[in-house]
Amino acid sequence: MKKEISPKPSTFRWTICFLLFIATTINYMDRQVLSLTWKDFIAPEFHWNNNDYGNITALFSIFYAVSMLFAGKFVDWMDTKKGFLWAIAIWSVGAVLHALCGIATSGVLTGNWMVGFAESKEIIGRVDHVGAIISTSVTLFIFARFVLAVGEAGNFPAAIKTTAEYFPKKDRALATSIFNAGATVGALAAPITIPFIARSMGWEWAFIIIGALGFVWMGLWVFYYKKPHVHHKVNEHELTYIQQDQDDLPNTDASVPEKKFSFRECFSYRQTWAFAFGKFMTDGIWWFFLFWTPAYLSSVYKMDSTQSALPLFVLYMITLLSIIGGWLPKYFVEKRGMNAYTGRMKAMLIFAFFPLLALLAQPLGSITYWIPVLIIGIAGAAHQAWSANIFSTVGDMFPKKAIATITGIGGMAGGIGSFLINKSSGVLFDHAHKAWSTVDGIPLLEKYPQYVNERLPEGFFEQLEKSGAVVSDGIDKGYMIIFSVCAVAYLIAWSVMKALVPQYKVISK
């Protein structure tokens, strides 16, 4: 197709980047509805504890991990437009399915299926078998999370592939940091909308309203997306800029099919292992902050979901500083003359030092909750800056036909890391809540040995405090342990990545 000749380059690539930003924002809002509603709205209805929630989030991570492995291949096979549409359609359906878990629990336990949200809650409240309520509801939420995970796994492979199509290598970290900021904006918008929807309309409507946004985005994607070399809004000057790298010329000869990379071939490269290890060590940190920070403010500082809205808003506002993650490597490339990989790794090393501040979050949190909020915000900004660059290392070293597949492999590794930190967090926090708490200076389990192998009753600590007992909750010690892991993970990841790929080396085939 002959491109329009214009004296000024068009800038349509940034419109595509904005669409990726919106998709990522919706992705993270859908992902965060559960974390902002479970403690105040869902747990009282279904009798969940930290371990139940930890199981749900951990299994979501493993579903996401496995799905990421195949999502990359799926996007490479379906190509960008159809692959992205399938992904967001599936995850939007999964988001809405959460709203039906209460009705389904009522149906499974009592046979009452044709009921409304309020009526199902009343029916569940009359069920005497608490264990059945817990196991049934957790199973149903796990299924909804499975559908959500399968769809959400396609977002980043499709977005990274789109970025590689529309941006030259030197601009990909900036473009990635912009669309990746959608994760921050989604996390930012969630606490100032979702708890208030849940409180005024019911937690089910929070899932339905946020889930419906994905279907709106699908219409925009159908209307706006085409490959840059055939898009009428991309003129010749912009296309030349986009294709300035040697491997960016599209294959226009239909008689010569583009050869794909197999999984076996991908795993034969040290570059794949470097990317995968970096994701394994660091993805779970962001997911921990995303899934557990609302519970942290609730458990340690006794805030409900509406009281924590402002601290969470400020926290995720700070993470918008991650936009520097796209600018810094570009500065190293253009001003210091480094190649893309070297500049990116230098920037990532700088970002890897900031999470060390998490070591101070819990010790200084006794002064005011704003200190851990600010520290977690800075660590989150460092993660998002790191994330934009680690994604871009794939485009630096692999041809476009392998990008979605390699991104999927890294996403799988990140999902496994996320599974481990979410599962261990739930177990650790429940253990710390019982084993490390004291009542009037006496260890809780020494004073109440009947709870060694049993769940604590709901509101147990509150009842003790009302009776005049002095209670010291040990859960803050559990958070200190996880914060310490978060603090050092990035430096370990960077060191191993650098050892595996010490110098810039492009994979060609």
C-alpha positions in Angstrom: 0.0 0.0 0.0 1.4 3.4 -1.0 1.8 5.7 2.0 0.7 9.2 2.1 3.5 11.7 1.5 3.4 14.6 4.0 6.0 17.2 4.9 5.4 16.4 8.6 5.7 12.9 10.2 2.4 11.6 11.6 2.4 10.5 15.2 -0.2 7.8 15.1 2.1 5.4 17.0 1.3 7.3 20.2 -2.4 6.8 19.7 -1.7 3.0 19.6 0.4 3.4 22.7 -2.5 5.2 24.4 -4.8 2.3 23.6 -2.3 -0.1 25.1 -2.2 2.2 28.2 -6.0 2.0 28.5 -6.0 -1.8 28.1 -3.4 -2.2 30.8 -5.3 0.2 33.1 -8.5 -2.0 32.7 -6.4 -5.1 33.2 -5.1 -4.0 36.6 -8.5 -2.6 37.7 -10.1 -6.0 37.0 -7.2 -7.7 38.9 -7.5 -5.5 41.9 -11.3 -5.6 42.6 -10.9 -8.7 44.8 -8.0 -7.2 46.9 -10.1 -4.1 47.7 -13.3 -6.0 48.5 -12.4 -9.2 50.2 -11.5 -7.9 53.7 -14.6 -5.7 54.3 -17.2 -7.3 52.1 -16.4 -10.8 50.9 -14.6 -12.3 53.9 -17.5 -11.6 56.4 -20.0 -13.2 54.0 -17.9 -16.3 53.3 -15.8 -16.5 56.6 -12.4 -16.3 54.8 -9.1 -15.7 56.5 -5.7 -14.6 55.2 -4.8 -18.2 54.1 -8.0 -18.5 52.0 -7.3 -15.2 50.3 -3.7 -16.2 49.9 -4.8 -19.5 48.2 -7.0 -17.6 45.7 -4.3 -15.1 44.8 -1.6 -17.7 44.7 -3.6 -19.9 42.3 -4.4 -16.9 40.2 -0.7 -16.4 39.9 0.0 -20.0 38.8 -2.9 -19.9 36.3 -1.5 -16.7 35.0 2.0 -18.2 34.8 0.9 -21.2 32.7 -1.4 -19.1 30.6 1.4 -16.6 29.8 3.5 -19.4 28.4 0.8 -20.2 25.8 -0.5 -16.6 25.5 2.7 -15.5 23.8 2.4 -18.3 21.2 -1.3 -17.7 20.8 -0.7 -14.0 20.1 2.1 -14.9 17.6 -0.2 -17.3 15.9 -3.4 -15.2 15.9 -1.3 -12.0 15.3 -1.8 -8.8 17.3 -5.3 -7.6 16.5 -7.2 -10.9 17.0 -5.0 -12.1 19.8 -5.6 -8.9 21.8 -9.4 -9.1 21.2 -9.6 -12.7 22.4 -7.5 -11.8 25.5 -9.6 -8.9 26.7 -12.9 -10.6 25.9 -11.9 -13.6 28.1 -10.6 -11.6 31.0 -13.7 -9.3 31.0 -16.0 -12.4 31.2 -13.8 -13.7 34.0 -14.1 -10.4 35.9 -17.9 -10.4 35.7 -18.0 -14.1 36.8 -16.8 -13.1 40.3 -20.1 -11.3 40.8 -21.9 -14.6 40.5 -19.9 -16.5 43.1 -22.3 -15.6 45.9 -25.4 -16.8 44.0 -23.5 -20.0 42.9 -22.5 -20.7 46.6 -26.2 -20.3 47.6 -27.1 -22.7 44.7 -24.5 -25.3 45.5 -25.2 -25.4 49.3 -29.0 -25.0 49.4 -30.3 -25.5 45.8 -31.4 -21.8 45.6 -30.0 -20.7 42.2 -32.6 -18.2 40.9 -32.0 -15.5 43.5 -30.5 -12.0 43.6 -27.3 -10.8 45.2 -28.9 -9.7 48.5 -31.1 -12.8 48.8 -28.1 -15.1 48.2 -26.3 -13.4 51.1 -29.2 -14.0 53.4 -29.4 -17.6 52.4 -25.7 -18.2 53.0 -26.0 -16.5 56.4 -28.5 -19.2 57.4 -26.2 -22.1 56.5 -24.7 -23.6 59.7 -21.8 -25.4 58.1 -19.1 -22.7 57.9 -16.5 -25.1 56.4 -18.8 -25.8 53.5 -19.3 -22.1 52.9 -15.6 -21.5 52.9 -14.6 -24.4 50.6 -17.5 -23.8 48.1 -17.0 -20.0 47.9 -13.2 -20.3 47.6 -13.5 -22.9 44.8 -15.9 -20.7 42.9 -13.7 -17.6 43.2 -10.7 -19.7 42.1 -12.6 -20.7 38.9 -13.5 -17.0 38.2 -9.8 -16.1 38.8 -8.8 -18.9 36.4 -10.9 -17.4 33.6 -9.5 -13.9 34.5 -5.9 -15.2 34.5 -6.3 -16.9 31.1 -7.4 -13.7 29.5 -5.1 -11.3 31.3 -2.1 -13.4 30.4 -2.5 -12.1 26.8 -2.2 -8.4 27.6 1.5 -8.0 27.9 2.6 -10.3 25.1 0.2 -8.5 22.8 1.2 -5.1 24.1 4.9 -5.8 23.7 4.4 -7.2 20.2 2.4 -4.0 19.3 5.1 -1.8 20.7 7.7 -3.7 18.6 5.6 -3.1 15.5 5.0 0.6 16.1 8.3 1.8 17.7 12.0 1.6 16.9 14.2 0.0 19.6 15.4 3.3 21.1 11.8 4.3 21.9 10.4 1.0 23.0 11.3 1.4 26.7 9.6 4.8 26.7 6.5 3.5 24.9 6.5 0.4 27.3 6.8 2.6 30.4 3.9 4.7 29.1 1.5 1.8 28.5 2.9 0.0 31.6 1.9 3.1 33.6 -1.6 1.8 33.0 -0.8 -0.7 35.8 -0.2 2.2 38.1 -3.2 4.2 36.9 -5.4 1.1 37.3 -4.1 0.6 40.8 -4.5 4.3 41.4 -8.1 4.5 40.2 -9.1 1.2 41.9 -9.1 2.3 45.6 -11.0 5.6 45.0 -13.7 3.8 43.0 -14.1 0.1 43.8 -14.7 0.3 47.6 -17.3 3.0 47.2 -19.1 1.0 44.5 -19.0 -2.0 46.7 -20.3 -0.1 49.7 -23.1 1.7 47.8 -24.2 -1.0 45.4 -22.7 -4.3 46.7 -19.4 -5.9 46.0 -20.9 -7.8 43.1 -21.5 -4.6 41.1 -17.8 -3.6 41.5 -16.8 -6.7 39.5 -19.6 -6.1 36.9 -18.9 -2.4 36.3 -15.1 -2.7 36.1 -15.4 -5.9 34.0 -17.6 -4.2 31.4 -14.9 -1.6 30.6 -13.0 -4.3 28.6 -15.9 -4.7 26.1 -15.8 -1.0 25.5 -12.1 -1.1 24.7 -12.6 -3.9 22.2 -14.6 -1.6 20.0 -11.8 1.0 20.0 -9.2 -1.7 19.1 -11.3 -3.0 16.2 -11.6 0.6 14.9 -8.1 1.9 15.3 -5.6 -1.0 15.0 -3.9 -2.0 11.7 -0.2 -2.9 11.0 1.7 0.4 10.5 2.8 -0.3 6.9 -0.9 -0.6 5.9 -2.5 2.0 8.2 -3.7 5.1 6.5 -3.0 7.2 9.5 0.7 6.4 9.4 2.4 8.5 6.7 5.7 7.6 5.0 7.8 9.7 7.3 6.5 8.1 10.4 6.8 4.6 8.8 10.5 5.3 8.0 11.1 6.3 11.6 9.3 3.2 12.9 11.3 0.9 10.6 14.7 2.5 11.2 16.1 -0.8 12.7 17.2 -3.4 10.2 14.8 -6.2 11.4 11.7 -3.9 11.3 10.9 -4.3 7.7 7.7 -6.3 7.3 7.6 -9.5 5.3 5.4 -8.5 2.4 6.1 -11.6 0.3 3.2 -13.9 1.1 5.0 -16.8 -0.7 7.7 -16.8 2.0 6.1 -17.6 5.3 7.8 -16.2 8.4 9.4 -18.9 10.4 8.4 -19.0 14.1 10.6 -19.8 17.1 9.7 -23.1 18.9 9.7 -23.3 22.7 12.8 -25.5 22.5 14.7 -23.0 20.4 13.7 -20.2 22.8 14.9 -22.0 25.8 18.3 -22.7 24.1 19.3 -19.0 24.5 20.8 -17.5 27.6 18.9 -14.3 26.8 15.6 -16.2 27.4 16.8 -17.5 30.8 18.1 -14.0 31.8 14.7 -12.4 31.0 12.8 -15.3 32.7 14.9 -15.1 35.9 14.5 -11.4 36.1 10.7 -11.8 35.9 10.6 -14.7 38.3 12.4 -12.6 41.0 10.5 -9.4 40.6 7.0 -9.8 39.3 5.8 -11.2 42.6 6.9 -8.1 44.4 4.6 -5.9 42.4 1.8 -8.4 42.8 2.4 -8.6 46.5 2.1 -4.8 46.8 -1.0 -4.9 44.6 -2.8 -7.7 46.4 -1.7 -7.3 50.0 -1.3 -3.5 50.6 -5.0 -3.0 51.3 -4.9 -6.0 53.7 -1.7 -4.6 55.3 -3.4 -1.2 56.1 -6.4 -3.1 57.4 -4.5 -5.6 59.6 -1.7 -3.3 61.0 -3.5 0.1 61.0 -7.1 -1.1 61.3 -8.4 0.8 58.3 -11.4 -0.3 56.3 -11.5 -0.1 52.5 -12.8 3.5 52.4 -10.4 4.8 55.0 -7.5 3.3 53.1 -8.6 4.9 49.8 -6.5 8.1 50.3 -3.2 6.3 51.4 -3.6 3.9 48.5 -4.3 6.7 46.1 -1.1 8.5 47.3 0.9 5.3 47.1 0.0 4.6 43.5 0.4 8.3 42.6 4.0 8.0 43.6 4.5 5.0 41.4 3.7 7.2 38.4 7.3 8.4 38.8 8.1 5.1 36.9 7.8 7.1 33.6 11.5 7.9 34.3 12.1 4.2 33.5 11.5 5.0 29.8 13.5 8.2 29.7 16.7 7.1 31.5 17.9 4.3 29.1 17.1 6.6 26.2 19.4 9.2 27.8 22.2 6.7 28.1 21.8 5.6 24.5 21.5 9.1 22.9 23.7 11.2 25.2 26.2 8.6 26.4 26.5 6.6 23.2 25.6 3.2 24.8 23.9 0.4 22.9 20.3 -0.2 23.9 21.0 -3.2 26.1 23.9 -1.7 28.0 21.9 1.5 28.6 18.9 -0.4 29.8 20.9 -2.6 32.2 22.6 0.4 33.7 19.2 2.0 34.3 17.8 -1.2 35.8 20.7 -1.3 38.2 19.8 2.2 39.4 16.2 1.2 39.9 17.2 -2.0 41.7 18.6 0.0 44.7 15.3 1.8 45.5 13.4 -1.2 46.8 16.0 -1.5 49.6 14.0 1.2 51.3 11.3 -1.5 52.0 13.6 -2.6 54.9 12.6 0.5 56.7 8.8 0.3 56.0 7.8 -1.7 59.1 10.3 -0.3 61.6 9.4 3.3 60.8 5.7 2.5 60.4 5.2 2.9 64.2 5.7 6.6 63.7 2.9 7.0 61.1 1.3 4.8 58.5 2.4 7.4 55.9 6.0 6.2 56.1 5.3 2.7 54.8 2.8 4.1 52.3 5.5 6.4 50.9 8.2 3.7 50.9 5.9 1.2 49.2 5.1 3.8 46.6 8.8 4.5 45.9 9.4 0.7 45.7 6.4 0.3 43.4 7.7 3.1 41.1 11.1 1.4 40.9 9.4 -1.8 40.0 7.4 -0.3 37.2 10.5 1.4 35.8 12.4 -1.9 36.1 9.5 -3.7 34.4 9.3 -1.3 31.4 13.0 -2.0 30.8 13.1 -5.7 31.3 10.2 -6.1 28.8 12.2 -4.0 26.4 15.3 -6.2 26.6 13.3 -8.8 24.7 12.8 -6.5 21.7 16.5 -5.5 22.0 17.7 -9.1 21.5 15.0 -11.1 19.7 13.4 -10.6 16.3 9.7 -9.6 16.3 8.5 -13.1 15.4 9.7 -14.3 18.8 8.8 -11.4 21.0 5.4 -12.5 22.2 6.6 -16.1 22.8 9.6 -14.9 24.9 7.4 -12.4 26.7 5.1 -15.3 27.5 7.9 -17.4 28.9 9.0 -14.5 31.1 5.4 -14.0 32.2 5.2 -17.6 33.2 8.3 -17.3 35.3 7.0 -14.1 36.9 3.7 -15.9 37.6 5.5 -18.7 39.4 7.4 -16.2 41.5 4.1 -14.5 42.3 2.5 -17.8 43.3 5.2 -18.4 45.7 5.1 -15.0 47.4 1.3 -14.8 47.5 0.9 -18.4 48.9 3.7 -18.0 51.5 2.3 -14.5 52.5 -1.1 -15.9 53.3 0.4 -18.8 55.4 2.9 -16.5 57.1 0.4 -13.8 58.0 -2.0 -16.3 59.6 0.9 -17.9 61.4 2.2 -14.6 62.7 -1.3 -13.5 63.7 -1.6 -16.5 66.0 1.9 -17.6 66.9 3.5 -14.2 67.4 0.7 -12.3 69.0 0.4 -11.7 72.7 -2.4 -11.1 75.1 -1.5 -9.1 78.3 2.1 -10.0 77.5 1.5 -13.7 77.3 1.8 -15.5 73.9 -1.6 -16.0 72.4 -1.3 -19.8 71.9 0.0 -20.2 75.4 -3.1 -18.6 76.8 -5.5 -20.1 74.3 -4.0 -23.5 73.3 -7.3 -24.6 71.8 -6.5 -22.5 68.7 -3.2 -24.1 67.9 -4.8 -26.2 65.1 -8.0 -24.2 64.7 -9.0 -20.9 63.1 -9.4 -17.9 65.4 -13.0 -16.9 65.7 -14.0 -13.9 63.6 -13.4 -10.6 65.6 -11.5 -12.5 68.3 -8.9 -9.8 68.8 -11.6 -7.1 68.9 -13.5 -9.0 71.6 -10.4 -9.4 73.7 -9.7 -5.6 73.5 -13.3 -4.8 74.5 -12.8 -7.0 77.5 -9.9 -4.8 78.6 -7.0 -7.1 77.5 -3.9 -5.6 76.0 -3.4 -7.3 72.6 -0.3 -7.1 70.5 -0.8 -8.5 67.0 2.2 -10.3 65.6 1.1 -10.0 62.0 3.4 -6.9 61.6 6.4 -9.3 62.0 5.1 -11.3 59.1 5.0 -8.2 56.9 8.5 -7.3 57.9 9.8 -10.7 56.6 8.0 -10.2 53.2 9.2 -6.6 53.0 12.8 -7.8 53.4 12.4 -10.3 50.6 11.0 -7.5 48.4 13.9 -5.2 49.2 16.7 -7.5 47.9 15.0 -9.2 45.0 15.9 -6.7 42.3 19.6 -6.7 43.0 19.7 -10.5 43.0 17.8 -10.5 39.7 20.0 -7.9 38.1 23.2 -9.7 39.1 22.0 -13.0 37.6 20.8 -11.4 34.4 24.1 -9.6 33.9 26.0 -12.9 34.5 23.9 -14.7 31.9 24.1 -11.9 29.3 27.2 -9.8 30.1 27.2 -8.1 26.6 24.6 -7.1 24.1 24.0 -9.9 21.6 21.1 -10.0 19.1 19.5 -13.3 18.3 19.1 -13.7 14.5 17.5 -16.6 12.6 
